[in-house]
């Protein structure tokens, strides 16, 4: 049994879903671990991780609009230390996930045909988000 870890930095120029699939897949392939379990953990409280549709951009746009309606910026939130998108970003992150577990087989994450790994940026401003990757296996 072997382990490997890495930090992936994702520059998010704006709010929305940012595809990380290629970078994650490349790192898994370079790790030399063919079979195992990959864990991803985003180290922030105003973004999240999702496995989502990777072929139809409309599906991602609909998802983004849905979360904007569930946690809108127009509410009078008490927590607004970093602006009007601060608390809605925390709410959106709370409704999604900060970590993912993905099986690895043949040196690749086991994803469905239409699945991609996304960092879901909930803030409007550009950020550099850090995702901890950990892979355990043979």
C-alpha positions as CSV (number, residue, x, y, z in Angstrom):
1,X,0.0,0.0,0.0
2,X,1.3,3.4,-1.0
3,X,0.2,7.0,-0.4
4,X,0.8,10.2,-2.3
5,X,-0.4,13.7,-1.6
6,X,-0.4,17.0,-3.6
7,X,-1.8,20.5,-3.4
8,X,-3.7,21.7,-6.5
9,X,-4.0,25.5,-6.8
10,X,-7.0,26.6,-8.9
11,X,-7.2,30.2,-10.1
12,X,-10.9,31.2,-10.2
13,X,-11.4,34.4,-12.2
14,X,-15.0,34.6,-11.3
15,X,-18.0,32.9,-9.6
16,X,-19.1,29.6,-11.1
17,X,-18.0,26.0,-11.8
18,X,-14.3,25.5,-12.8
19,X,-13.3,22.2,-14.3
20,X,-10.4,20.5,-12.4
21,X,-10.7,17.1,-14.0
22,X,-7.7,17.2,-16.3
23,X,-5.3,18.5,-13.6
24,X,-6.5,15.8,-11.1
25,X,-6.4,13.0,-13.7
26,X,-2.9,14.1,-14.7
27,X,-1.6,14.0,-11.1
28,X,-3.2,10.6,-10.4
29,X,-1.5,9.2,-13.5
30,X,1.9,10.6,-12.5
31,X,1.5,9.2,-8.9
32,X,2.2,5.6,-10.1
33,X,-0.7,4.3,-8.1
34,X,-3.0,2.2,-10.3
35,X,-5.7,1.2,-7.9
36,X,-6.9,3.0,-4.8
37,X,-9.0,5.8,-3.4
38,X,-8.5,9.5,-4.2
39,X,-9.7,12.1,-1.7
40,X,-10.0,15.8,-2.6
41,X,-10.5,18.5,0.1
42,X,-10.9,22.2,-0.6
43,X,-9.3,24.3,2.1
44,X,-11.8,27.2,2.0
45,X,-15.2,28.1,3.4
46,X,-16.7,30.0,0.4
47,X,-16.2,27.5,-2.4
48,X,-16.9,23.8,-2.7
49,X,-16.2,20.6,-4.8
50,X,-18.7,18.9,-7.1
51,X,-18.8,16.0,-9.5
52,X,-21.1,17.3,-12.2
53,X,-22.1,17.1,-15.9
54,X,-19.1,17.8,-18.1
55,X,-20.6,17.9,-21.6
56,X,-23.5,20.3,-21.5
57,X,-22.6,23.8,-20.4
58,X,-26.4,24.6,-19.9
59,X,-26.5,22.1,-17.0
60,X,-23.7,23.9,-15.2
61,X,-25.4,27.3,-15.9
62,X,-28.7,26.0,-14.5
63,X,-26.9,24.7,-11.4
64,X,-25.2,28.1,-10.9
65,X,-28.5,29.9,-11.3
66,X,-30.2,27.5,-8.9
67,X,-27.7,28.2,-6.1
68,X,-27.9,32.0,-6.8
69,X,-31.7,31.7,-6.1
70,X,-31.3,29.5,-3.0
71,X,-28.7,31.8,-1.4
72,X,-29.2,35.2,-3.0
73,X,-27.0,38.2,-2.3
74,X,-30.1,40.4,-1.8
75,X,-30.9,39.2,1.7
76,X,-29.9,41.2,4.8
77,X,-27.4,38.8,6.2
78,X,-25.7,39.7,9.5
79,X,-22.3,38.3,8.3
80,X,-21.1,40.5,5.5
81,X,-17.5,41.2,6.5
82,X,-16.2,40.8,3.0
83,X,-19.2,42.2,1.0
84,X,-22.6,41.2,-0.1
85,X,-21.5,37.9,-1.6
86,X,-19.8,36.8,1.6
87,X,-22.6,35.0,3.5
88,X,-24.3,33.6,0.4
89,X,-20.9,32.0,-0.5
90,X,-20.8,30.3,2.9
91,X,-24.4,29.1,2.5
92,X,-23.7,27.7,-1.0
93,X,-20.6,25.9,0.3
94,X,-22.6,24.5,3.2
95,X,-25.2,23.0,0.8
96,X,-22.5,21.3,-1.3
97,X,-19.3,19.6,-0.3
98,X,-15.8,20.4,0.8
99,X,-14.5,16.9,0.0
100,X,-14.9,14.2,-2.5
101,X,-13.8,10.5,-2.6
102,X,-13.3,8.9,-6.0
103,X,-12.1,5.4,-6.7
104,X,-9.0,5.0,-8.9
105,X,-8.6,2.1,-11.4
106,X,-6.0,1.7,-14.1
107,X,-4.2,4.9,-12.9
108,X,-7.3,7.1,-13.5
109,X,-10.2,8.4,-11.4
110,X,-13.2,6.3,-12.0
111,X,-15.7,8.8,-13.3
112,X,-18.8,8.3,-15.4
113,X,-18.8,9.3,-19.1
114,X,-20.4,12.7,-18.4
115,X,-18.8,13.4,-15.1
116,X,-16.2,16.0,-14.3
117,X,-14.6,17.3,-11.1
118,X,-15.4,21.0,-10.4
119,X,-14.4,23.6,-8.0
120,X,-17.5,25.6,-7.4
121,X,-16.4,29.2,-6.7
122,X,-19.1,31.0,-4.7
123,X,-17.5,34.4,-4.5
124,X,-17.5,37.0,-7.4
125,X,-13.9,38.1,-7.1
126,X,-11.0,36.2,-8.4
127,X,-9.3,33.8,-5.9
128,X,-6.5,31.2,-5.8
129,X,-8.1,28.1,-4.2
130,X,-6.2,25.3,-2.7
131,X,-7.3,21.7,-3.0
132,X,-5.5,19.0,-1.0
133,X,-5.3,15.7,-2.9
134,X,-4.5,12.4,-1.2
135,X,-4.3,9.0,-3.0
136,X,-3.9,5.7,-1.2
137,X,-3.5,2.4,-3.0
138,X,-1.2,0.1,-5.0
